[in-house]
């Protein structure tokens, strides 16, 4: 990367904090892939008992060497990620720091919620780093209860047939960015459990849940998910897994959802900022409004055909093929 930057003589070099790989090879900062460590000094006891500890000093030195050769504009998708990096990055040299989120949420009114059991959803891959183990623990302890219903929303290949869970296949791609929000709304989910035990740098799932009218339950160490809940006032953040279990199993969740349903579903529009596509490296001001345009280049996908359409009387018109 350093040689490439020198050869290209780039005006600006952006280092994107997708995860915490600059702080440790264990990019999600889970000690032994289990417990959030907080990125302590590499000489700490916490590092000495971790599988990533032995090589962490050499890894940090290599990162420092790269930053010493390339003047990076460091960019993070959330304020919490930038704050953690600034606090733990040590003596890394950088040209500028800025926050540029992947997506924004625009309020879009309220709608009524349907009655029945409290509907609890899990979004994405069934991975321990995403909180799947805790979600399964809640499911196991709630087995046989008719007041709680559990759902899993994910790509079809990530779904696992399991008693007590309704699997909902969803594929979010370039052709349908809001498929997840639409699926959550269709099932009228009350709460989405986003139980990552480490500080995720950004949480699409949190915004997808909010846009669909669901609130979110997160852990305090969950990073961007927990921060979004606090900022939007849309859910509950707990400090421990035991507190999460009590919330779902001791009647608290029913009282919470009753008030939520009475107020009505707070809906929203999810606005994708295009990750780095809306970032101007030659400007010191993030251009978050660039996802809005008077020329959206709308197309219709019909099988393998792309139909560009044309403007007619203030509308975009598409001539569809037969069938």
N, C-alpha and C positions, 0 to 999 in steps of 0.2 A: 504494500500500500504506500509506503514512504517513497519507494522508487517510482511508482506510478504518478504520485503527486508531483515529484520533481520533474519527471519527463513531460508531463502535461502542462506544467507551469500554470496550474489552475489559479484563478483569481480568488476563489474561496473554496474551502474544504469543509464539508459538513460531516460531523460525527453524530450519528443518530443513536440515542439511548433506547434501543428497542428493549433491552433487558439490562441486567447488572453485570454483564461480562467484563466491563472495565475494572470492576472491584474484586472479582473472583472468577475462577473457572466454573465454579458452581453458580451459574448465571442467575438463578433465582434465590440465592442466598439462603438456601436450606441446609443447615448443618446435617451432614450424612443423609441428605435428601429427605429430611423429616421435619426439622424444627427451624424456624426463622432465627438467624444468628445476629442480624443487625450490622453485618460487615465490620467486625472488630479489627484491631491491629493484627497483622499477620503473626506477631509474636505471642498472641494471647493463648490462654489455655483452650479457649473455644476452637481455635484453629488447630491446635495440637491433637485434639481428639476427633477431628473431622477428616473425611476421606479426601477433601480438597486442600487440606492445610499444608501438606508437605510441599506441594508445588506452587502455593499461592505467592510467595515472595518473588520467585522467578517470573511468574505470570505478571505480577504488578510491575516488575522492573521492565519487562518487555513492552507493556502498555505505556509506561513512562517514556521509554525510548521512542516509541512511535509519536507520542504527543510532543516530544522534544524536537522531532524532525519536521512535523507537519503542524502548521498553525490552524487548529480546528475551530470552527464555529460549532459549539456543542448544542444539540437540540433535543428536547425531551417532549413526550406527548402529554405530560401532566406536571402540575406544580410540585406535587409530592415527590415525583421522581427526580426533578431538578434539585429540590432541597436536599434529598438524601445523597445525591451524587456530589453536590457542592460540599456537603459535610464530610463525606467519606473519601473523596477523590485524592486527598492529600496534596502533594506538590505538583500534580499534573498541570501543565501549561495549557492555556486555551485562549482563543481570540475573543470569543463572545459566548454568552449563555442565553438561551431563549426557550420558551415553551410554545409548542405548536400542536394542538390537539388533533386527533384523527377525525373526530366527529363532534358536532354540536347538537343540542336538543332544543327545539322550539315548542313551547306549550301549544296545545291544540284542543283546548276545551275538556269537558268531562262527559262521561256516559255512564249509564246505570250498570251495576254489576248484578249478575244473576245469583240467586241464593244457592244453598246447598253446602256441601263439605268445603272446608278450607282447601284450596287448590295450590299446591306447592310445586314449583318447577326447578329443574336443574338444566343449565344450558351448556352444551359443548361436550368435549371429550371426557369420558369417565376416568379421570387421571387423579391420583392422590394430590398432586400439586395444585389441582383445581378445586379441592375440597370434596372429592367424590366419596372418600372413606367416611367422612363425617356425615354426608348426606345419606349413605347407606346405613349408618348407625341410627340416624333418626328414623329411617324407614323400618329397620328391624325392631326398634323399640315401640313403634307405633302400629305394628302388625295387628290386624284384627279391629282396629278403630275405624268407625264409619264417619267420623267427623274430619278426617284428614285424607286427602287424595294426592298422590305423587305422580309427577310427570317428568319425562326426560326428553329434551329437545336437542337433536344433534344430526349430523350427517348420517345417512342410513347405515354406513359401515361401522359407525361408532356406537350404535344402539345394541344393547344386550337384553334379550328376553329375560324377564325377571318377575316373579310374583309380586304384586302390589304396586307396580309401576306401569303407567301408560306411556308407551314409546311413541314419540311424534317425529317422523323423519322430516328434516329441514335442510335444504342446501342453499346457503348464501353464496352468491357468486357475482360476477360482473354484470349479469343480466337481471339480477334481483337482489339488490342490496338490503331490502327491508323484509326479506322472507321470514326471518326469525321473529321480528316484531309482529308480523301478521299472524304467525302461527301461535304465538303466546296470547295475542288478543282473541284469536278464534277459540282457544280453550278457556278463555276468561280466567287466566291465572291470577291469584291474589298476591303471592309472594314468590320471588325467585331467590333461591339459596346460592349465593356466590361466596363460597367459603374458602377461598384460596388462603393458605397460611403464610404467604409471603407477599411483599409489596409489589403487586403487578404494576407495570408502568402505565398501562391504559386498560380500560375495560369497555370494549364494545358491548358486551353482554349487559352491563348495567344500563347503558343508554337504550339498548333494545328492549329491556324490561320496562323502563320508564315510558318509552314511546308507546308500548302496548297497554299501559295502564296498571302494570304490576309494580309493587314496591319490592325492595331488596333487603335481604338479611346478609350481613357481611361480618367478617372478623376484623378487629382493629388493625391487625398486621396485614390486612389485605390490600393496602396501598390505594390504588386509584379507585377501586370499587367502594371502599369505605369512605374515601374522600368525597366521592360523588353523592353517596347517601347523605352525608352531612350537609353538603352544599345545597342539594335539592330538597332536603327534608323529606325524603321518600324511602323510609325504611328504618331499620334498626342496626346498630353496630355493637357487637359484643366483644369483650376483651378475652374471653376464654371459650373453648369448645363446650365446657360444662354449662356455661350460661346459654349457649345456643340450644343445647339439649333441653334445658329447663323451659326455655321460651316455647319450643315446639310441643313439648310433652306435658307441661303442667298447667295448661289452660290459658297461658298468656297470649298465644297466637290467636285463639278464638276471639278474645276481647279486642285485640288489635285489628283483626280483619273486619269485625263488626263495625267499628268506627270508620275504617277505610271504605267499606261498601256504602255506608250511610252517606259519606261525603261524595261518593261517585268516583268512577275511574278517572284519574288525571292522565289524559292522553298527550301525545307529543309527536312531532315530526322529527325524524332522525336525518340530520344533514351531514353527509360525508364530506370532509374537507380534503379528501384525496391524499391523505398522508403527506408526503413531501411534494405532491403535484401542485399544491397551492402555496408553496414556499418559494420566495424570491431570495436567493442567496446574496444578491447585490443590494438588498434593502435591509435596513435594521428594524423595520416594522413588519410584524407578521400580517399577512393579508388573508385573514380568516373569511372575508366575504367573497373570496374568489370561487367558492362553490356555487355562487349565484351568477347567472349569466343570461344575457338576452339572446344568446345563440347556443342553446344546449346541445346541438347536433343530435337531436332525437332520431332514433331508427326503430324500425319494426323488424324483429327476427322471426322469419317464417320458415321453419325447417332449416335449411342451409342458406337461405336467401336473406340478404340484408336490404331492406327497402328504406331509402333515404327520405322519401316524402317531399312535399313542396308546400309553400305558403299560399293560402287562398283566403281572402277576406278576413285576415287577422287570425286564422287558424292554421294548424299544421295538418295537412291531408295526406293520407297514405292509400295508394291504390293496391289493394290486397289481391294476391293471385287466387285462382279458384281453389276452394277447399280450405 
